[in-house]
Amino acid sequence: MRLFHTSDWHLGQNLHGQERDFEHACFLDWLLRQLAQHTPDVLLIAGDIFDTVNPPVKAQERLYDFIVNAHEQQPLLTIVMIAGNHDSGSRIELPAPLMRRLRTHALGRVLWLDDGQLDAERLLIPLPDASGEIAGWCLALPFLRPAEVTGAQLGDNYLRGIGQVHEWLIAAANAKRQKGQALIAISHAHMAGGSVSEDSERSLIIGNAEALPASLFGPSISYVALGHLHKPQKVNGEERIRYCGSPIPLSFSEIGYQHQILDIELDGETLVSVEPRLIPRAVNLQRLGPAPLAEVLGQLAELPNIDLLADIQRQPWLEVRVRLDEPQPDLRQQVETALQGKAVRLVRIAAEYAGNGSREGADDAGQLIELDQLTPQELFSRAWKENYGSEVDEQTLKDFAVLLQDVQLESEQP
């Protein structure tokens, strides 16, 4: 059996106010060509399909057009997609009855039976091979919110609740599968030891307190297709437990590595190979600085001029980082003037100040901080310290996390 593993599409994402639809369209066209060329049996999409719980219509159209095109191109392809922490689980599942006719399975939530047991059956997806025989089972684990895995049956410990869900689902899968059938887990979670990208992954709960141990996935699981972390990586060096990463750089901190999907081969229950397939970058992200203003302006002058015959949608996104000794009220004007006629699209100017002097809007090191660089937890911690003169304690942070999750769940309701 052959599988493709992808995740963290973030359809509908804006880069500092600039939409990325063209880049997503290029990726999806490329993915369709890869499916046609290599004809995998299964496509796994491991969460964060959309960037927000209420994605724009265009982003939703991108997803459903892709699914229809993939099915028309390859009628025997099975697609399994799960919700991530950016997604609304109910929105992902809403068209599920229609998508099943396209051999697409959409799982957004875990549900519980009347007797308090996990509804494991709906989370176990048969995976046919090219001959139509069931070659494996997919254990679909959408992002698990605290409200879904705590309560009377599971207690109040979030990690223990997640562990129990994994144990029950794996036990149900082992009871269902026949000899030679592989178990493939797809999950959207932060695994302990995973390397995050600065400014990119939204903390699931608080810091690393929610990081899950790889031991949740025992040796009976042939492959674990993970989403959430945007940098491709193995978990604890294990070949079978992988993040494939995002298909496009979602922030300027993600420009230093190549983005990819993973091509997985299995022989029965045995993992044979995991090969990356590198995704062409439709639009480059370019960073200048940090450097003094005069040096930055010199670098801007050396950028290539606009080619009137070139596609403007492929011009690089540009972030300019300037190191200042004192405020420059006309900083933006100077940068924009230097960029006139240049084949780049400016999306952000970041200023940082030399020295450790405290400035309004700066952090303790004097670096200017913008609101979109801070998580809700960091904003809360800063506000607490400003009001009470001390660091917020761990229990208060946990209480804030619960309130934040409640607000996010309410915002997901259709």
N, C-alpha and C positions, 0 to 999 in steps of 0.2 A: 504494500500500500504506500502511496505517495501523498504527502500533505504539503501545503503552503501555509506558513505562519506569518501573519501580519497583525499590527495593532496600532493604537494611538493615532488614528487618522486625523482626529480633531477637525472634521469638516465644519466649515463656517468660522474658522479661527481668523481673528484679526491680528496683525502685527503692528502694534502701536497705531491702531486705527485704519490700517491698510488691509483690505480683504485678500485672502490667499486662494480664491476659487480657481484661478488659472493654474496654480501649482498643483492643487488637488486634482484638477481635471487631467493634467499631464500624467500624474502618478497613476490614476485609475485607467487611463488609456494604456500606459505601459504595463500595468498589472494584467489587463485583458490580453495583451499580446503574450505575456509570459504564460498565462493559463493556456492559450491556444498552442503555444510552442511545446510546453512540457506536460500538458494534460494530467495534472495531479487529480487524485480521487477526491480530495477534500481541501477546502479553503477555510482556515481558522482566522477569525478576526477577534482579537483578544481585548476588546473594550476601548472606551474613549473614542467611539466612532464619531460622535459630535463633540464640539468644544464646549457647548453649554447645554443645560437641560431643556432650554427652549431655542433650538437652533433655527436659523433662517430657512425659509422655504427652499431657497436654492441649494442649501446644504442637504436637505432631505431629498430633493430631487436627484442630486448627485448619487446618493446611496442607492436609491431604488432603481435609477437608470442603470447603474453598474450591475445590480443583482439581475435585472431582466436581461441585459446584454450578455452577462456571463452564462446565464442559463440557456439563452438562445444559441450561443456559441458552443457550449459544452453541456448538453442536456443531462449527462450523468454526473456532473459535479455536485457534491454536497457542500453546502456552506453552513458553518456554525458561527454565530456572532453573539457576543455577550455584552452587557452594559458595563461601562467603567464608572469611576467616581464622577466624571464630568457629565455622564449621560443620565437621562431619566429612564429608570428601568421600565416604568409603565409605557413610556413613549416607544422604547425599543420593541416592546412586546405587542403594541397595539395592532400592527399589521401582520402579526405572526400567522394567523390562519391563511391569509393570502400568500405569504412568503413560502409556506410549506409546500404549496403547489409548484414552487420554483426550486424545490429541494433545499430551501434555506430555513434554518432553525434559529430563532431569535429568542434569547433568554435574558431577561432583565432583572428577575427577582427570584429569591427562594421562597417557597410557600410551605405551609404546614398543614397537615391533615387534622381532622377533628380530634383524633386521639393524641395530638401533640407531636406526632412523628414527622420527620422530614418527608416531604413529597419528593422522594428521590427519583421516581419514575420519569417525571417531566424533565429532569436534569441529565438523563442518560440518553444519548443520541446514537442510534446505530450508524456505523460508517461502512457502507458497501464499497467494495473494490470494483475494478473495471468489469469483472464478470458478474457483478450483482450480488455476490456472496458477502455476508457481513464479516469484514476483516478486523473490525475493532469497534470499540464503544468510546464515545466522547463524554467525559464528565464535565459538564458546563457549570462553571462557578462564577457567576457575575459578581461584581463588587458587592461585598457584604457589609451593609450598614449596621451600626449597633442595634437599631430597633428590630432588625431582622434576625439577629442571632443572640439576643438576650431576652430574659423573661422567665416565666414560671418554670419552663422545662430546662432552661440552660443556665440560669443564674445571671448575675450582672457583670461577669468578667468577659469582656469583648473577645480577647484572644482565645479564651477557653471555649467560648461559643463557636468561634470560627473553627477551632480544632475539632469540635464535636461534629459540626456539619461535614467537614472533610472525612472524618472517620466513618460516619454513617453512609455518605455517598460512595466512598471507596468500597465499603463492605457490600453495599447493594450492587455495585458494578462487578465485584468479584463473584457474587452469587449468580449474576445474570449471564456473564460471558461464558463461552465455551472454550475448550482447549485450543490454543493457537490464535485466539482473538486478542488484539492489543488493547490496552487501556490508555487513552489519550486524555489528559486533563487540560482544560483551557480556563485560565483564571486571570482576574485583574486585581493585583495586590502588590504590596511592597514587601519583597522578601528580604530577610535579614542578610546583610552583606552586599546588597545591591548598590551600585554606584549611581547617584542621582546627578542630573544636570542642573547647574545653577540657573535660577529664574524659571525653570520649566515645570517640574512635577509639583503639583499642588499636594501638600501634605494631607494624607488621608485622615489622620486624627490629630495627634500632637507629636511633632518631632519624629523620632524613630520608635515611639512607644508602640506603634501598630505593626512594626515589621514582623513578618511571619517566618517561622523556622522552615527550612527546606525539608526537615524531617516529616512535615505533614504529608509529603508525597513519597510513600514507601516504594520499595523496589518493584511492586506489582504494576506501577505506572511506567509505561514505556517511554512516554515523552510528556513534558509539561510546557504548554504554550502560554507564556506570560505576557501581560500587558501592564502598563502604568509607567515604568521607567523608560525614558526615551533613548537611552544609549544601549545599543546591542551588547549583550553580555551573557555569560554563563553564571548561574548562581552557585557559589562555593566551588567553582571549577567543574561542576557536573555537566557533562555533555548533554544529558537528557532534560535539564531544567534551564530554560532559556527565555530571555527577553529578546525579541527581534528588534525592538526600537521603533521609533516613529518613522514614517516614510519621507517626511520633509523636515528640515530644521525649523522647529517651532519657536525658537528664540535665538539670539545671537550667541548664546553659550553653547549651541549645538552645531556650530559650523566646523568644528575641528575633527569630525569623524564622518565616514561615509554611511549613508542610510541604506537600509536593506530589508528584504524579506528573507525568510528562511525556508529552504527546500529540504523536507525530511523524508527519508526512505526507511521503511520498516519491512522486515521479513518475518511474518507472523508477529510474535511478541518482541522480537529482537530489533533494537534500533541499529540500523546499518550505517546511516550517515546523516549529517546535518550540514548543508552547504548554504552559504549566504549568496543571495542574488542582489547585486548592488543596483540601487535605484538612481538613474540619471537625475541630476539636480536641474530642474527647469529654470530656476531663478537663484542666483547666488546671493548669500548674505555676506556683506562686507563690513568690517569694523576698522575704523581708523582711530589711533590713539590707544590709551591715554597719552597725551603729549601737550606741551605748552601750545598756546593758541597760535603763535607765529609758525611753529612747526606744522601744526595741523593744517593751517591755511596753505602752506607750501605743498603738503601732500594732496590737498584737494585740487590745487592748480595742475597737478601732474596726472589727474584722472583722465581717461579717454573722453574725447568729445562725442556728442550724439551723432550716430549714424542715421541719417534720415530714412534709409532703406531697412533698418533693423526693426525688429518687433519690440515695441516699447514695453510689452508685458514681460519681456525677458531681461529688462534692465535690472541690475542688482539693487537690492534693498541696502541702504547705508545707515550705519550708526556711527556718529562722530562723538568721540570722548575727549574732552578738553580738560587739561589741568590748569587751574587758575591760581594766582596769588591773591586776587581780589575780584569782586563781582564785576562782570562785564554786561551792562544793561543791553547793549546792542549785539550780544553774542550771536543770536540767531540770525540777525541781519547780515553780520559779517560772513557767517558760514553759508547762508543762502546765496549771497552775492558771489562768493568763490565758486559755487556750484552751478552757476548759470551756464547753460550749454553743455553740461557734463552728462554722460550717459549713466547716471545713477538716480535712484529715487530715495531721497532723505526721509527717514522715518523717525529718527530720534537723535537728539543732542543731549549728552550727559556731561554735566560739569562736576568736577571734584576739586577741592581746595587743598593746597599744600599746608602742612603743619597740622596741629591738633586743636586749633582754636575752635571753640564752639560757635556754630552759626545756626540761625533759625532754618529748620528744614534739613539739617545735616546730622549724620550719625556721630558717634563718639570719636571717630577718626577724622572727622571733618568732611566726609564724602557726602555729597548731596544724594538724598534718597527720595525716589518717587513712590507714590502710593501703590502703583501697580507692581512694584518690586517686593512688596510686603504681603505675607499671608495674613489672613484674619487673626491668627494666633499672635503673630508678631505685632500687629496693630494693637490688639488687646493688651499685650504685655507692656508696650510702650505707654499706652494710655493709663494703665494701672500704676506704673512707676511714676508718671508725671503727677497723678492725683494723690498718691499715697506715699511717695518717696521711698518705696522699697520694691524689691522684686516680687512678682506674683508667685504664690505658692503653687505646688503641683496639684493639690486638690481643686483649687479654684480654676486652674487651667483645664482640668478634666471636666468640671462642671460647665465651663464655657464650651468645651468640645461637644458635650451632649446638646446644649442649646443650639450650637451651630448646625449639628446634624439634623435637629428637629426643623430648623428653618429651611435647610436644603431639601428635606423630604416634603415639606409643605409646598415649596416652589415647584416640585416635580408633579404635583397633582394636576391632571388635565383640566 
